[in-house]
Amino acid sequence: MKYIFLIVFVTMTSWAAAPPYADLVPSSGVFSGFSGPDSETLYLRQLLFGNDEMRMCQLVISPSFSAESTVYIRKLFEGSPREVSRDTGDVIVISRRLNENLYSLVFDELERTSGGGSYSTSPEERNKALHDIKIKAIVSESTSILDAKVFQRINGLCTKVLLRVRYQEGVGGGFDGTNYYAGHWNTETLGFYSGFASWPSGNTVVNAFVQMELALQSYAEASKNEQSKELVELQKTMDNLEARLNAADINQ
């Protein structure tokens, strides 16, 4: 009984002794933003992530009109390919793509049921349309195994990028284009970091990060014969991101 009490006391003391935040940090979730998540966004999340919570190096790619997709890394667990041992430290890269843009499907359904006339875009009508088109929203999934050494490097890069997230001065990105939603489960701090970008370009950290994520998605979707080539391309984008991060640190 003494040992049990000691373990609980030390754990609670360590938690309480954690240093407080000196400033507010960016927040995400249902309590952030001027409105709550709509039903389409919640359903899109379910389609792209399923029940995966501890997603590492996640990027959701959300174009205005073409199909949404995501790529992320997850540790292996029961149900993973049997030929892969979980003791090696290898991880699985997952890419999921919708067959059509989910929001376009919803508004196409609203137009169809209106008979070509005017229609309401209220949450109630959109919920009804979403229920009717769920059978049309098809997701394709591709997976590849990533070895522990490569994972260790890309995991560190994702952590560095997400730790740079901060609010920007001025007006943000526009609505017509491609939005990127990054997320990363930090296995050391046990926290989920998130960030957003629209129209990244130039020799910037965010553009290099997006290019690395797109290369990671290509690796996940590659056939076994093409994986070696895609891995080389992925490592090139990792080199570029590392260079951008180093340059940004020097200029700070």
C-alpha positions in Angstrom: 0.0 0.0 0.0 2.9 2.4 0.8 4.3 1.9 -2.7 1.0 2.6 -4.4 0.6 5.9 -2.4 4.2 7.0 -3.3 3.6 6.4 -7.1 0.4 8.4 -7.1 2.0 11.2 -5.0 5.0 11.5 -7.3 2.8 11.5 -10.4 0.5 14.2 -9.1 3.4 16.3 -7.9 5.2 16.1 -11.2 2.0 17.2 -13.0 1.4 20.1 -10.7 5.0 21.2 -11.0 4.8 21.7 -14.8 5.6 25.3 -15.7 2.6 27.5 -16.6 2.2 29.1 -20.0 3.6 32.7 -20.0 1.3 33.6 -22.9 -1.8 32.2 -24.5 -1.2 29.6 -27.2 -3.2 29.0 -30.4 -6.3 26.9 -29.8 -8.4 24.7 -32.0 -11.6 22.7 -31.5 -15.3 23.3 -30.9 -14.6 26.3 -28.5 -12.5 28.1 -31.1 -13.7 30.3 -34.0 -16.9 32.4 -34.4 -19.0 29.3 -35.2 -19.1 25.7 -34.3 -18.1 22.9 -36.8 -20.7 22.2 -39.4 -22.0 18.7 -40.1 -20.0 18.4 -43.4 -16.7 19.1 -41.6 -17.5 16.5 -38.9 -18.4 13.9 -41.4 -15.3 14.7 -43.5 -13.2 14.2 -40.4 -14.8 10.8 -39.9 -14.2 9.8 -43.5 -10.5 10.9 -43.5 -9.4 9.8 -40.0 -11.8 7.0 -39.0 -11.0 6.3 -35.3 -7.3 7.2 -35.6 -6.5 9.8 -32.9 -2.7 9.8 -32.4 -2.0 11.0 -36.0 1.6 12.2 -36.7 2.7 14.4 -39.5 -1.0 14.8 -40.6 -2.0 17.0 -43.5 -5.6 17.4 -44.7 -5.7 18.8 -48.2 -9.0 20.6 -48.8 -9.4 22.2 -52.3 -12.4 24.4 -53.0 -13.8 22.2 -55.7 -11.8 19.0 -56.2 -11.8 16.0 -53.8 -10.4 16.3 -50.3 -7.6 14.0 -49.0 -5.3 13.4 -46.1 -2.0 11.8 -45.3 -0.6 10.9 -41.8 1.5 8.5 -39.9 0.3 6.1 -37.3 2.1 3.6 -35.1 1.5 0.0 -35.8 -1.0 -1.9 -33.7 -3.2 -5.0 -33.8 -4.7 -5.4 -37.2 -1.6 -4.0 -39.0 0.1 -6.1 -41.7 1.2 -9.3 -40.1 4.5 -9.4 -41.9 5.6 -6.2 -40.1 6.8 -6.6 -36.5 5.8 -3.8 -34.1 9.1 -4.2 -32.3 11.1 -2.7 -35.1 9.8 0.8 -34.5 8.4 1.0 -38.1 5.2 3.0 -38.6 2.5 3.0 -41.2 1.8 5.9 -43.6 -1.9 6.3 -44.5 -3.4 8.2 -47.4 -7.1 8.6 -47.9 -8.9 10.3 -50.8 -12.5 11.1 -51.4 -13.9 10.3 -54.8 -15.6 13.8 -55.0 -15.6 17.0 -53.1 -17.9 16.5 -50.1 -19.2 20.1 -50.0 -19.9 20.0 -53.8 -21.9 16.8 -53.3 -24.0 18.4 -50.6 -24.8 21.5 -52.7 -25.5 19.4 -55.8 -28.0 17.4 -53.7 -29.6 20.6 -52.5 -30.0 21.8 -56.1 -31.3 18.4 -57.3 -34.0 18.2 -54.6 -35.1 21.8 -55.4 -35.9 20.9 -59.0 -33.6 23.6 -60.3 -35.2 26.3 -58.3 -34.1 28.3 -55.3 -33.1 26.3 -52.2 -32.2 27.0 -48.6 -28.6 26.4 -47.3 -29.7 26.3 -43.6 -28.0 23.8 -41.3 -31.1 21.7 -41.2 -31.4 21.4 -45.0 -27.6 20.7 -45.4 -27.9 18.0 -42.7 -30.7 16.4 -44.7 -28.7 16.6 -47.9 -25.6 15.2 -46.2 -27.6 12.2 -45.0 -28.9 11.6 -48.6 -25.4 11.7 -50.2 -23.5 9.7 -47.7 -23.7 6.6 -50.0 -22.0 8.7 -52.7 -19.0 9.7 -50.6 -16.5 7.0 -51.3 -13.0 6.9 -49.8 -10.0 5.1 -51.2 -7.1 4.2 -48.8 -3.5 3.5 -49.5 -0.8 2.5 -46.9 2.9 1.9 -46.9 5.3 1.0 -44.1 8.0 3.6 -43.2 11.1 2.4 -41.4 12.0 3.7 -37.9 15.0 5.7 -39.0 13.1 7.7 -41.6 10.2 8.1 -39.2 12.5 9.5 -36.5 13.7 12.2 -38.8 10.3 13.2 -40.3 8.7 13.1 -36.8 11.3 15.6 -35.6 10.7 17.9 -38.6 6.9 17.9 -38.1 7.4 18.7 -34.4 9.7 21.7 -35.3 7.2 23.0 -37.9 4.2 22.8 -35.6 6.0 24.4 -32.7 6.4 27.5 -34.9 2.6 27.9 -35.2 1.6 31.4 -34.3 -1.1 33.9 -35.2 -0.3 36.1 -38.2 -0.8 39.8 -38.6 -3.1 41.0 -41.4 -5.7 39.2 -43.5 -5.5 35.4 -43.9 -5.8 33.3 -47.0 -8.8 33.4 -49.4 -11.6 30.9 -49.6 -11.0 29.9 -53.2 -8.0 27.8 -53.4 -6.5 24.9 -51.4 -6.5 24.9 -47.6 -4.1 22.8 -45.6 -4.8 21.6 -42.1 -1.7 20.2 -40.3 -1.8 18.2 -37.1 0.8 16.3 -35.1 0.6 14.1 -32.1 3.8 14.8 -30.0 4.7 11.5 -28.4 7.0 13.2 -25.9 4.7 15.9 -24.6 1.5 13.9 -25.3 -0.1 16.9 -26.9 -1.7 17.4 -30.3 -0.4 20.4 -32.3 -2.3 21.9 -35.2 -1.9 24.6 -37.8 -3.4 26.0 -41.0 -2.1 27.3 -44.3 -3.7 28.6 -47.5 -1.8 29.0 -50.8 1.8 28.4 -49.4 4.5 29.5 -51.8 8.1 30.5 -52.2 11.1 29.6 -50.1 9.1 29.4 -46.8 8.9 26.8 -44.1 5.2 26.2 -44.6 5.7 25.6 -48.4 8.5 23.2 -47.8 6.4 21.4 -45.1 3.5 21.0 -47.5 5.8 19.7 -50.3 7.2 17.1 -47.8 3.7 16.1 -46.9 2.7 15.7 -50.5 5.8 13.5 -51.1 4.8 11.5 -48.0 1.3 11.0 -49.6 2.9 9.9 -52.9 5.0 7.4 -50.9 1.9 6.0 -49.2 0.2 5.5 -52.5 3.2 4.1 -54.4 3.3 0.4 -55.5 6.1 -1.7 -53.9 8.1 -1.3 -57.1 7.9 2.5 -56.9 8.4 2.9 -53.2 12.2 3.2 -53.3 12.0 6.0 -55.9 9.3 7.8 -53.8 11.4 7.4 -50.7 14.3 9.2 -52.4 11.9 12.1 -53.3 10.6 12.2 -49.8 14.1 12.5 -48.4 14.8 15.4 -50.8 11.8 17.3 -49.5 12.9 16.6 -45.9 16.4 18.0 -46.7 14.7 21.1 -48.2 12.4 21.6 -45.1 15.4 21.2 -42.8 17.3 23.9 -44.8 14.3 26.2 -44.6 14.0 25.7 -40.8 17.7 26.3 -40.3 17.5 29.5 -42.4 14.4 30.7 -40.4 16.2 30.1 -37.1 19.2 32.2 -38.3 17.0 35.1 -39.4 15.1 35.2 -36.2 
